[in-house]
Amino acid sequence: MKLRSFVLCNAAGDEVCISNFGARLLQWHTDVDGIERNIILGYSSLSDYQQDPFYLGAMVGPFANRIGSAEFFIDDQLITLDANEGVNHLHGGRNAISDMFWEVTEQSEQMLVLTCQLDDGFNGYPGPIAFKVVYRLNDDSALIIDIYADSEQPTVIGPTSHPYFNLAGVGNDHQHHILQVFAESYTETCSKGIPTGEIIPVEATSLDFRQPRILSSEASRDNVDHNFTVVGSATEPQAKLISPDKKLQLHVMSDYPGLQVYTGHHLDGKFTSKEGLCLEPQFYPNSPNIDTFPFYLTTPEEPFSAQIKYQLVKPKLNTPPLKADNIEEE
């Protein structure tokens, strides 16, 4: 299949570019005070995405994030997955949906529908599994991503979108973004990023983003790669990211119970550390192995669905300006 890209446009002047390879978000151009910004980090050539180690803009899964020891049980049957990060399983394993060509089944000016199929046993997942992703760009500068999956057997599904955002505009200084996460706690992990099962309050920790906080590229405390326990809502933000000049906000909403915040501190090669920041709605990592984590199996009788919404807000035009005394900087 040929590597292609497709553009969604709205009346607000937004243009979102999406590829059929990995159902990836490649670019999002928006107008800020008459100046165009591309707010999604990406490569200059489509072919570079086929050697991308960072999951730039990709739809990742079948299960996003990590599964410890690359295994879990379904009805007392041990399911062994592809171990692609040491002994653990990350983002669906090797050559998963992030690195597959998706079929475009419907397209309009403001909508794109992509589908892909996984055979039974792909990277260990029971199936077969059929995925469908619907991208919709509305006239209020919201990108809505509806994710659906059907499986012929009980299986583990929980994909997410993996764009790296720079609200200053790709190529511009990415330092001093302002982050707010509406979470009282986060999932503790071991040194390999696998949750221990403990849920830790953010209060009095470096992961307390309940009030907006300026991120520093130099501060080690702002090297974040953690899952926050948020309230799933299609209407209320789970997180807000604000551009350094405070002229643009990104609000993230989803019906997922978790949100991975990754500050991109492992980016290298064609990019610099922290050049983009990820806000990934998800099930908690390793949820299939931890009974106390919110999670459900996808079955033939109960197919999977989830929604992610990325809403742009331009405070100068739409909302009161952010008050400086609400911003915490250390």
C-alpha positions in Angstrom: 0.0 0.0 0.0 1.2 3.5 -0.8 2.1 5.9 2.0 -0.4 8.8 1.8 -1.5 11.8 3.8 -4.9 13.5 4.1 -5.9 16.9 5.2 -8.9 17.9 7.3 -10.0 21.6 7.2 -12.5 23.7 9.2 -14.0 27.2 9.1 -11.7 28.4 11.8 -8.7 27.9 9.5 -7.3 24.7 11.1 -5.7 22.1 8.9 -4.9 18.6 10.4 -2.8 16.3 8.3 -3.2 12.5 8.9 -1.3 9.6 7.3 -2.7 6.1 6.4 0.6 4.7 8.0 -0.2 4.1 11.6 -3.3 6.4 11.4 -0.8 9.1 12.4 -1.3 12.7 13.1 1.4 14.5 11.1 0.6 18.2 11.5 -1.9 20.5 12.9 -1.8 24.1 11.6 -3.8 26.7 13.4 -4.0 30.5 13.2 -2.9 32.5 16.2 -3.2 36.3 15.8 -2.9 35.9 12.1 0.2 33.8 12.2 0.1 30.1 11.4 1.5 27.5 13.8 2.0 23.8 13.3 1.6 22.4 16.8 2.4 18.7 16.2 6.1 17.5 16.0 6.9 15.4 13.0 9.3 14.6 10.2 9.8 16.6 7.0 9.5 13.4 4.9 6.7 10.8 5.0 9.1 8.0 4.5 10.9 8.9 7.8 7.8 7.7 9.7 8.6 4.1 8.6 11.8 4.2 10.7 10.4 6.2 13.6 11.3 4.9 17.1 9.2 7.5 19.0 5.6 6.7 17.8 5.2 10.2 16.5 1.6 11.0 16.1 0.7 7.3 15.9 -2.3 5.3 16.9 -0.6 2.8 19.3 -1.9 -0.5 20.5 -3.8 -2.9 20.6 -2.9 -1.9 24.2 -1.1 1.4 24.7 1.7 1.7 27.2 3.2 -1.3 29.1 2.2 -4.8 30.1 4.6 -6.3 32.6 6.4 -9.5 31.6 4.5 -9.3 28.3 1.8 -11.6 29.7 -1.7 -11.7 31.3 -4.4 -14.2 32.0 -7.9 -14.4 30.4 -10.1 -17.0 32.2 -7.1 -18.8 33.7 -5.4 -19.0 30.2 -1.9 -17.4 30.1 -1.6 -15.0 27.1 2.0 -14.3 26.1 2.6 -11.2 24.1 5.6 -9.9 22.1 8.3 -8.6 24.5 9.6 -5.5 22.7 11.0 -3.5 25.7 13.2 -5.9 27.6 10.9 -8.6 29.1 7.9 -6.2 28.9 5.4 -5.3 26.2 5.0 -1.7 24.9 2.4 -0.1 22.6 1.2 -3.4 21.1 4.7 -4.9 20.3 6.7 -4.8 17.2 5.1 -3.7 13.9 1.8 -3.2 15.6 -1.0 -0.8 14.5 1.4 2.2 14.7 3.4 0.7 11.9 0.7 -0.7 9.7 -1.0 0.7 6.6 -4.6 1.5 7.4 -7.3 1.6 4.8 -9.2 4.9 4.3 -12.9 3.9 4.1 -14.5 7.4 4.2 -13.3 10.9 3.7 -14.8 14.4 3.7 -13.5 17.9 4.4 -13.8 17.5 8.1 -13.7 13.7 8.7 -11.5 10.7 7.9 -12.2 7.1 8.7 -9.4 4.5 8.8 -9.5 0.8 9.4 -7.1 -2.1 9.9 -7.3 -5.8 10.8 -5.1 -8.0 13.0 -5.0 -11.7 12.6 -5.7 -14.0 15.6 -2.5 -14.3 17.6 -0.9 -11.1 16.2 1.9 -10.4 18.7 0.1 -12.8 21.0 -3.3 -11.0 21.1 -6.4 -13.2 20.8 -8.5 -12.2 17.9 -9.0 -11.5 15.0 -9.4 -7.8 15.8 -10.8 -5.1 13.6 -10.0 -1.5 14.4 -11.7 1.6 13.2 -10.6 5.2 13.9 -12.7 8.2 13.0 -11.0 11.6 13.0 -13.4 14.7 13.1 -12.3 18.3 13.0 -15.1 20.6 14.0 -15.4 24.4 13.5 -14.6 25.1 17.1 -11.0 23.8 16.6 -11.6 20.5 18.3 -10.1 17.3 16.9 -12.3 14.4 18.0 -10.9 10.8 17.7 -13.3 8.0 18.1 -11.7 4.5 18.4 -13.6 1.3 17.9 -12.5 -2.4 17.9 -14.3 -5.7 17.4 -12.8 -9.0 18.4 -13.9 -12.6 17.8 -12.4 -13.6 21.1 -12.1 -12.0 24.6 -9.0 -9.9 24.3 -7.1 -6.9 25.7 -7.6 -3.6 23.8 -6.8 -0.1 24.8 -5.2 2.0 22.1 -4.4 5.7 22.2 -3.1 8.6 20.1 0.5 9.5 20.5 1.2 13.1 19.1 3.9 15.3 20.5 2.7 18.8 21.0 4.6 22.1 20.8 2.1 24.9 21.1 4.8 27.5 20.4 4.9 26.1 16.9 7.2 23.4 15.7 10.6 24.9 15.1 10.1 27.6 17.7 11.4 27.6 21.3 9.5 24.8 23.1 10.6 25.8 26.6 8.3 27.1 29.3 5.1 25.5 28.3 2.5 25.6 31.1 0.9 22.3 32.2 -2.1 21.6 34.4 -3.3 18.0 35.1 -6.6 17.5 36.9 -5.5 14.4 38.9 -5.2 13.8 42.6 -2.9 10.8 42.2 -0.7 8.8 39.9 0.3 5.1 39.5 3.6 4.3 41.1 6.0 2.4 38.8 9.2 0.4 39.1 12.4 1.4 37.3 11.1 -0.3 34.1 7.9 1.8 34.0 5.6 -1.0 35.2 3.0 0.0 37.8 3.4 -1.6 41.2 -0.3 -1.4 41.8 0.1 1.4 44.3 -1.8 4.7 43.6 0.1 7.7 45.1 -1.3 11.1 45.9 0.4 13.9 43.9 0.3 16.3 46.9 3.8 17.3 48.0 5.4 15.5 45.0 7.0 16.8 41.8 4.0 15.4 40.0 1.5 17.8 41.4 0.1 19.7 38.4 -3.3 20.5 39.9 -2.3 24.2 39.6 -0.8 25.3 36.3 3.0 25.0 36.4 5.7 26.2 34.0 7.8 23.3 32.7 11.6 23.8 32.5 13.8 21.9 30.0 16.6 22.0 32.5 14.8 20.8 35.5 15.0 17.0 36.1 11.8 17.2 38.2 10.0 18.0 34.9 11.2 14.8 33.2 7.7 13.3 33.4 6.6 9.9 32.0 3.8 8.9 34.3 0.2 7.8 34.3 -2.2 10.1 36.2 -5.5 8.9 37.6 -8.0 11.3 36.0 -11.8 11.4 35.8 -12.9 10.2 32.4 -15.1 12.8 30.7 -16.0 13.8 27.2 -16.8 17.4 28.3 -14.4 18.3 31.1 -10.6 18.6 30.6 -8.3 16.0 32.1 -5.3 18.3 31.3 -4.5 21.7 29.8 -1.3 22.6 28.0 -0.7 26.3 27.5 1.8 27.9 25.1 4.8 29.8 26.5 3.2 33.1 25.1 -0.2 32.1 26.7 -1.9 32.7 23.3 -2.9 29.1 22.8 -4.3 26.3 25.0 -4.8 22.6 24.3 -7.5 20.9 26.4 -7.5 17.1 26.5 -10.7 15.2 27.2 -11.4 11.5 27.1 -13.5 8.7 28.6 -10.4 6.8 29.5 -9.5 6.7 33.3 -5.8 7.4 32.9 -3.6 10.0 31.2 0.1 9.5 30.4 2.1 12.7 30.5 5.4 12.3 28.7 7.6 15.4 28.4 9.7 13.9 25.5 13.0 13.9 27.4 14.1 10.8 25.5 13.8 12.5 22.1 17.1 12.6 20.2 18.5 12.2 16.8 16.4 14.5 14.5 14.9 16.1 17.5 16.0 17.7 20.8 15.0 16.6 24.3 11.6 17.9 25.3 10.9 19.3 21.8 7.3 17.9 22.1 5.0 16.8 25.0 2.6 13.9 24.9 -0.8 13.8 26.6 -2.1 10.2 26.1 -5.5 9.1 27.4 -5.4 5.5 28.3 -6.2 2.6 30.6 -3.6 2.5 33.4 -0.4 0.7 32.3 -0.4 -3.0 33.1 -4.1 -2.9 33.9 -4.8 -6.5 32.7 -2.6 -7.7 35.5 -3.8 -5.5 38.4 -7.3 -6.2 39.6 -7.7 -2.8 41.4 -7.1 -0.8 38.2 -10.1 0.2 36.0 -10.2 -2.0 33.0 -12.5 -4.3 30.9 -11.9 -7.0 28.4 -13.2 -6.6 24.9 -15.4 -9.5 23.9 -17.5 -10.4 20.8 -20.6 -9.3 22.8 -19.0 -6.1 24.2 -16.8 -4.4 21.5 -14.4 -1.6 22.4 -14.9 2.1 22.0 -13.2 5.2 23.3 -13.1 8.9 22.5 -10.2 11.4 22.7 -10.8 15.1 22.2 -8.1 17.6 21.6 -9.6 21.1 21.9 -7.7 24.3 21.0 -8.6 27.4 22.9 -7.2 30.9 22.1 -7.6 32.8 25.4 -7.2 36.2 23.8 -10.4 35.6 21.8 -12.4 33.1 23.7 -11.6 33.1 27.4 -10.2 35.4 30.1 -6.4 35.5 30.1 -4.5 33.2 32.4 -3.6 35.0 35.6 0.1 35.0 36.3 -0.5 34.4 40.0 -2.0 31.1 39.2 1.2 29.8 37.6 3.7 28.0 39.7 7.3 28.0 38.7 10.3 26.4 40.5 
